[in-house]
Amino acid sequence: MTVQRTALFGALAGALLAAPLHAQTEIKIGYALAAAPDSHYGVGAQRWQEVVEERTDGRYVFRHFPSSGLGGEREVIEGVQLGTVEATIVSSGTLANFVEEAGVFDIPFLFRDLGHARRVLDGPIGQDMLEKFDDVGLKALAWGEQGFRHITNNRNQIASPEDLAGMRLRTMENPIHLQAFQTLGAAPTPMAWPEVIGALQQGTIDGQENPLSVIVSVNLNDVQEYLTISGHVYSPAILLVSPMVWDAMSEEDQEIFREAAAEAVEAMRGFVDEVEESGLETLRERGMDVAELSAEDRAAFQEALAPAYEQYYQSYDRELIEAIIATE
């Protein structure tokens, strides 16, 4: 009997030692581009993971699905709503399909520079917008960043709106962007990111538009000849968590996720700052034909977009637009 008890106690002790000291919750995080350190999404997701796992002593464990491993951005956001995906970092491209007011940040030539955009998103305007996602089954923790969007294509260099005439240009599923490029005379083609490289290779589309952080990260120079530094739209990103996960957390863990999201944003912005400094030279070295719109060129584009602005003023609060422009 003594031998049996000793064996039993030994087995129980071994099982206890082998078992985790606390339950773990897996956080599946999906995003469009490569994992860290190859993209702004990757470095942001990696930093989010590091801070959460460290400060919760491993109660939460992140599992990454980069390169659209869980589908396109709209599919991933819907997964976050349903609880089949726990977290994501996505561009603003499809956000207006969930919170219509969030589309205001995608209005062309709204932001003067990165500093202006960051002050707006970190301030009352941006933080109030985050709260609106609660009403559509999403927990928005912070505004990340992609940078200013630029145009690449295989047809010609762009210096005026006339150079866009009829250009088959991939855009995100974003009504603001569609309206802008239609007004400029292009043929915008909404397309989920996983389909874009193949469509460019096959000539289904002539070009696309994205920040340098994306253009460099995915080597668009392999499938595109011309890059025009147009800076036509500032492109934020957003860090989302499923309410199913969020509501099950303690207040202390919620605060850790918020703090970690803020550190992820800093990592993303650092990546964008570095690419803004080095990206043009990198792309020239890779063989792209690079040109930049002058102040006069940009003014011509803004003038050509006047009819689109009238549509934007009907869709979005003019006072909000003016408050964004007036932010110092």
Residue pairs with C-beta under 8 A, 6 or more apart in sequence:
22 57
22 58
22 59
23 59
24 58
24 59
24 60
24 61
25 59
25 60
25 61
25 245
25 248
26 60
26 61
26 62
26 63
26 86
27 49
27 52
27 60
27 61
27 62
27 63
27 86
27 87
27 245
28 63
28 65
28 70
28 85
28 86
28 87
29 45
29 48
29 49
29 62
29 63
29 64
29 65
29 85
29 86
29 87
29 88
29 89
30 65
30 66
30 68
30 69
30 70
30 71
30 76
30 79
30 85
30 87
30 88
31 41
31 42
31 45
31 64
31 65
31 66
31 76
31 88
31 89
31 90
32 41
32 66
32 67
32 68
32 72
32 73
32 90
32 91
32 193
32 194
33 39
33 40
33 41
33 42
33 66
33 67
33 214
33 217
33 218
34 41
34 42
34 66
34 67
34 217
34 218
35 42
35 45
35 46
35 64
35 66
35 67
36 42
36 43
36 45
36 46
37 43
37 46
38 217
39 66
39 213
39 214
39 217
39 218
39 271
40 144
40 145
40 146
40 147
40 213
40 217
40 237
40 268
40 271
40 272
40 275
41 66
41 89
41 237
41 268
42 66
43 267
43 268
43 270
43 271
44 89
44 144
44 237
44 239
44 264
44 265
44 267
44 268
44 271
45 62
45 64
45 66
45 89
45 264
46 64
46 267
47 260
47 263
47 264
47 266
47 267
48 62
48 87
48 89
48 239
48 260
48 261
48 263
48 264
49 62
49 64
50 260
51 256
51 259
51 260
51 263
51 264
52 60
52 62
52 256
52 257
52 260
53 60
53 61
53 62
55 256
55 259
55 260
56 253
56 256
59 253
60 253
62 87
68 192
68 193
68 194
70 76
70 79
70 85
70 88
71 79
71 194
72 192
72 193
72 194
73 88
73 90
73 91
73 93
73 94
73 172
73 192
73 193
74 94
74 97
74 173
74 192
76 85
76 88
76 90
77 88
77 90
77 94
77 95
77 98
77 138
77 240
79 85
79 88
80 86
80 87
80 88
80 138
80 240
80 241
80 242
81 136
81 137
81 138
81 242
81 243
82 242
83 242
83 243
83 244
83 245
85 242
86 241
86 242
86 245
87 239
87 240
87 241
87 242
87 245
88 239
88 240
89 144
89 237
89 238
89 239
89 240
89 264
89 268
90 237
90 238
90 240
91 146
91 172
91 235
91 236
91 237
92 102
92 103
92 105
92 106
92 174
92 235
92 236
92 237
92 238
93 106
93 172
93 173
93 174
93 177
93 235
94 172
94 173
94 174
95 102
95 103
95 238
96 102
96 103
96 106
96 174
96 175
96 176
97 173
98 133
98 136
98 138
99 129
99 132
99 133
99 135
99 136
100 315
101 129
101 132
101 316
102 129
102 132
103 174
103 175
103 176
103 315
103 316
104 110
104 312
104 316
104 317
104 320
104 321
104 324
105 120
105 121
105 129
105 234
105 236
105 324
106 174
106 176
106 177
106 233
106 235
107 176
107 233
107 309
107 312
107 316
107 321
108 176
108 180
108 232
108 233
108 301
108 302
108 305
108 308
109 232
109 233
109 298
109 301
109 302
109 305
110 233
110 234
110 321
110 324
110 325
111 117
111 120
111 148
111 234
111 324
114 145
114 147
114 148
114 234
114 269
114 272
114 273
114 276
116 327
117 145
117 234
117 236
118 145
118 269
119 327
119 328
120 126
120 324
120 327
121 143
121 236
122 143
123 327
125 320
125 323
125 324
125 327
126 143
130 140
130 141
130 142
130 143
130 238
131 140
133 139
133 140
133 240
134 140
137 243
138 240
138 242
138 243
139 240
139 241
139 242
139 243
139 246
140 238
140 239
140 240
141 239
141 240
141 241
141 257
141 258
141 261
142 238
142 239
142 258
142 261
142 262
142 264
142 265
143 236
143 237
143 238
143 239
143 265
144 236
144 237
144 238
144 239
144 264
144 265
144 268
144 269
145 235
145 236
145 237
145 265
145 268
145 269
145 272
146 210
146 211
146 213
146 214
146 235
146 236
146 237
146 272
147 211
147 212
147 213
147 234
147 235
147 272
147 275
147 276
148 211
148 212
148 231
148 232
148 233
148 234
148 235
149 209
149 210
149 211
149 230
149 231
149 232
149 233
149 234
149 235
150 209
150 210
150 211
150 212
150 215
150 227
150 228
150 229
150 230
150 231
150 232
151 158
151 164
151 169
151 207
151 208
151 209
151 227
151 228
151 230
151 232
152 207
152 208
152 209
152 210
152 215
152 220
152 224
152 226
152 227
152 228
152 288
153 167
153 169
153 206
153 207
153 208
153 224
153 225
153 226
153 228
154 200
154 203
154 206
154 207
154 223
154 224
154 225
154 226
155 167
155 206
155 207
155 226
156 163
156 226
157 163
157 226
157 228
157 289
157 291
158 164
158 226
158 228
158 230
158 291
158 293
159 228
159 291
159 293
159 297
160 297
160 300
160 301
161 184
161 185
161 300
161 301
161 304
162 185
164 181
164 184
164 185
164 186
165 185
165 186
166 185
166 186
166 187
167 186
167 187
167 206
167 207
168 186
168 187
168 189
168 204
168 205
168 206
168 207
169 181
169 186
169 187
169 188
169 189
169 205
169 206
169 207
169 208
169 209
170 188
170 189
170 190
170 191
170 196
170 199
170 200
170 205
170 207
170 208
170 209
171 177
171 178
171 181
171 188
171 189
171 190
171 191
171 208
171 209
172 190
173 190
173 192
174 190
176 312
177 188
177 209
177 233
178 188
178 190
179 308
179 311
179 312
180 232
180 233
180 305
180 308
181 187
181 188
182 188
182 308
183 304
183 305
183 307
183 308
184 301
184 304
184 305
189 205
191 199
191 205
196 205
196 208
197 218
197 223
198 204
199 205
200 207
200 208
200 220
200 223
200 224
201 223
207 224
207 226
208 220
208 224
209 230
209 232
209 233
210 220
210 235
211 235
211 272
212 272
212 275
212 276
212 279
212 280
212 283
213 271
213 272
213 275
213 279
214 220
215 221
215 227
215 279
215 283
216 275
216 279
216 282
216 283
219 286
221 227
221 283
221 286
221 287
221 288
224 288
225 288
225 289
226 288
226 289
226 291
227 283
227 288
227 289
227 290
227 291
228 291
228 292
228 293
229 280
229 290
229 291
229 292
229 293
230 293
230 298
230 301
231 293
231 298
232 301
237 268
239 261
239 264
239 265
241 257
246 254
246 257
249 257
280 290
283 290
284 290
293 301
312 321
313 321
